[in-house]
Amino acid sequence: MSSGLEIKTVGVIGLGSFGQFVISLLPAAVKVLANDPNQDLQITGVERADLKSVCGSDVLILAIPLSAYPQVLKVIAGVVGQETLVVDTCSVKTLPQEFFNKYLPNHRNILLLHPLFGPQSAADSTIGHQLIVTRSEGQRAKQVLNYCTDTLGLVTHRMNAEQHDRAMARIHALTYFVARGLGEMGLGEELFMTPSYRMITDLVRLDGSHSKELFQTIEQGNPFAKEVRKKLIKHLTQIDEKLKD
């Protein structure tokens, strides 16, 4: 993360699987401070600190459930400095943007992202994976994005929060809604595994690795997801009715 303001410290709030994954992607030279009252993990090279200390970092990354945003942002607003870049990594973007506008309305350094990858899909490499940017303000945001493209090899796309959530309602929410339904059926290994069936079971296994909070964020935190789910159920019902003729 070179050029412009030097980034020496990175704070991470949330040490779930994605928070730990984000830490693994940071430059070795930066000092990492982390805070998560629900996790007692000891991670090599990571210093556990109180919230105020973590918020004093040059870059502050939120790796928390959507449900925690109001409470965490309210606390952050009282201690974070204007020069600290606050980074959102939530899988939905409309609600986080609303929360940022409410709790950090005048903050000068903000970066709202959705990494279309995670510890499972990018376990071997981040090169070629996609990163959606819905808001970028400040010099440090440019530095972080440059690091994402030049060092991590990510492909970035820019759009607004509504465009993102409308697209993700079909790409993300619909995919994992189907996977969750198939998983509830007990879909798994069979005697004969065709390529298409294996693709489905792979998706079910990937969904099974996600937390309950992530699934709820994708399905309930996206204001356009419910409509897409209802359309799918409608069309499946129509197909089923036709098969009864």
Phi, psi and omega in degrees: 000071184259178180075143179070216179295133180284135178255109182255332183230142177232126176258141179232124174255116183110115181243039171286193183299322181285321177300317177295323179296316178301316180301322181294341181267353184284153177299144182297334186283341184277150175273130183250123174249137183226151179218127175199105183294344183263359182233134178252020183296140173253111184251130181302130178082004182243128179262123176285135184213164177287167186299320181297319179294317179298321180289349177273002180290162177294323178232132180241117183254127177265118177235060188236160177296153179303324182297339181270352186302309182303313182295314183292315181295326178298319178290315181302318184304331183275349185231339185284140178276157182298332182277350178282129175278121178261122186247127176257134181238021186293152182283349172240160188234334182297309181293315176303321178297319178297319179294319178297318180297327182281313189263335179231055188295333184246013182289138188267345184234103185221141177219114180255119187231158166225103175287121179273048180195171180198193184296338177275307186287335181243033182297326183268324182193150176266353185300128178088348177286160188256147180227122179263133180244120180252347176201133181215116181224129176104158182296322182292330176298319178297319179298314181296318180294323176298319178297319180298320181276313187282324183260314182275346177074025181280151176258118185262146176229139180247134176200168178275171187298319181293317178302318179299309185292326176296317180292317183289339176299325179270314186287319189257299186297317181293319180301310185280340172293314177296314180299319180295319178297317179294323178296322178295334177286346183086028180298133181196204182294138177236171180299318179245129183240100175285159179304319181292321179292323178295323177300319180293315181294327176297319179295319178297319178295320178297317178297325180294340179275351181277150178284161176300322181296321180294317179299317179295322178298313182297319185271322185258338180274348177264116185293349182254357185290319184300317180299318181292320178298318180296322178296318179298312181299320178299312182290324177295321178296318179296318178297317180297319179297320180295326181288345179276345182294000000 
